[in-house]
């Protein structure tokens, strides 16, 4: 079991090479395998997934963030907090309301969100109320063996559009156009997410071939 670093020691890196300390993606890759095992153990059958920039990156989209971000149920998060002997708190920011757990793994910030609701200007998305999202999680192989369950790029595109993160939406849309995507899944996500028609149009717009 991984023990979370206390704030006074959050800058310490154990078993991480010099190159990994320099490269944020290498640092993430180094800690992701052991971290996933702990998250999976805490979830114990509850739904969970890696979400956000790293989920996009692991599926080939050009996205970068220093953070690792997971979503799960409220009970899954509370179990993880107990395992790590760390407090969690409920909070609402400009774009996200959730029970939150934050800790460092080496030099990598880790955020876990329980029962999250993502808020955009026009729409709100509650991933735990979208059944097709959980059926479509991708099992991605990671370094040093093991795997991580990620949200699919179809979800990441929808989320990026709702949150007005245009650069992320463009990067994910480009990857989907180049490598293909599941149109039926995207349709289900839009329907189950109850998004506005303008949001739906914006999502599909990112998947159209650019004008010559």
SVG drawing of the C-alpha trace seen along z (x, -y; Angstrom):
<svg xmlns="http://www.w3.org/2000/svg" viewBox="-31 -31 50 37">
<polyline fill="none" stroke="black" stroke-width="0.4" points="0.0,0.0 1.2,-3.5 1.4,-6.0 0.7,-9.6 3.5,-12.1 3.0,-14.6 3.1,-18.2 6.5,-18.7 7.9,-15.9 5.9,-16.4 9.0,-17.4 10.8,-14.2 11.1,-11.7 11.9,-8.1 13.0,-5.7 12.6,-8.3 15.5,-9.0 17.0,-12.4 15.3,-12.3 12.0,-11.7 12.4,-14.6 13.0,-16.9 10.2,-15.5 6.7,-15.9 5.3,-13.1 8.1,-10.7 7.3,-11.6 3.6,-10.8 4.5,-7.5 6.8,-6.5 4.1,-6.9 1.0,-6.0 1.3,-2.2 1.6,-1.9 -1.0,-4.7 -3.5,-2.9 -3.3,0.2 -4.2,-1.8 -7.1,-3.6 -8.4,-0.3 -8.1,1.3 -10.0,-1.6 -12.7,-1.6 -13.3,2.2 -15.9,2.5 -17.0,-1.2 -16.6,-3.1 -13.3,-5.0 -11.2,-6.4 -8.3,-8.5 -9.6,-11.7 -8.3,-14.9 -5.0,-15.7 -3.2,-12.5 -6.1,-10.4 -5.9,-12.3 -2.1,-11.9 -2.2,-8.2 -4.6,-7.9 -2.4,-9.8 -3.9,-13.3 -1.5,-16.3 -2.5,-17.3 -0.3,-18.2 -0.8,-18.9 1.4,-18.4 -1.5,-16.7 -3.0,-13.2 -6.8,-13.4 -9.2,-10.6 -13.0,-10.5 -14.8,-8.0 -17.9,-7.6 -18.1,-9.4 -17.7,-6.2 -14.7,-5.2 -13.0,-8.4 -13.7,-8.1 -12.2,-4.6 -9.1,-5.9 -8.8,-8.8 -9.0,-6.3 -6.4,-4.1 -4.0,-7.0 -5.0,-8.5 -5.7,-11.8 -8.6,-14.2 -10.9,-15.0 -13.2,-18.0 -16.2,-19.0 -15.6,-22.0 -17.0,-23.9 -14.9,-25.9 -15.7,-27.7 -15.9,-24.4 -16.1,-21.5 -18.1,-20.6 -16.9,-17.4 -15.6,-15.7 -11.9,-16.3 -8.8,-14.5 -5.4,-16.0 -1.9,-14.6 1.5,-14.4 3.1,-11.3 6.8,-12.2 6.6,-15.5 3.3,-14.8 0.1,-16.4 -2.7,-13.9 -6.4,-14.9 -9.3,-12.5 -12.8,-13.8 -15.8,-11.9 -19.3,-12.3 -18.0,-15.2 -20.2,-17.6 -18.5,-19.6 -20.0,-23.1 -19.8,-25.0 -21.4,-28.2 -24.5,-26.3 -24.3,-22.7 -23.4,-20.6 -22.1,-17.1 -22.4,-14.5 -20.3,-11.6 -21.7,-9.1 -25.1,-9.6 -23.9,-8.7 -23.9,-4.9 -22.3,-4.8 -19.2,-6.6 -18.3,-3.8 -19.0,-1.0 -16.6,-2.8 -13.6,-3.2 -10.3,-2.4 -7.8,0.0 -4.4,-1.5 -1.1,0.2 1.3,-1.8 5.0,-1.6 6.4,1.0 3.5,3.3 -0.2,2.9 -2.9,0.8 -5.1,-2.2 -8.8,-2.7 -9.2,-6.1 -12.2,-8.0 -12.5,-7.7 -11.6,-10.5 -15.3,-10.9 -15.9,-12.0 -12.9,-14.2 -14.0,-16.1 -17.5,-16.6 -16.0,-17.7 -13.5,-20.1 -16.4,-21.7 -18.6,-22.1 -15.7,-23.7 -14.6,-25.9 -11.1,-24.5 -10.7,-25.1 -7.0,-24.0 -7.9,-20.6 -11.0,-20.2 -8.9,-20.9 -6.2,-18.5 -8.7,-15.7 -10.7,-16.4 -7.6,-16.2 -6.7,-12.8 -10.2,-11.5 -10.3,-12.7 -6.9,-11.1 -7.5,-7.7 -11.3,-7.4 -13.9,-7.5 -17.1,-5.8 -20.0,-7.9 -22.6,-5.8 -20.8,-6.3 -20.5,-10.0 -24.2,-10.2 -25.1,-8.3 -22.8,-10.6 -24.5,-13.7 -28.0,-12.3 -27.2,-10.9 -25.4,-14.1 -28.5,-16.2 -26.4,-18.9 -27.8,-21.8 -28.1,-21.6 -25.4,-24.3 -23.0,-22.1 -23.8,-19.1 -23.2,-21.1 -19.9,-22.4 -18.8,-18.8 -19.5,-17.5 -17.9,-20.6 -14.5,-19.5 -14.8,-16.3 -15.4,-17.8 -12.5,-17.8 -11.1,-21.3 -11.7,-23.3 -9.0,-23.2"/>
</svg>
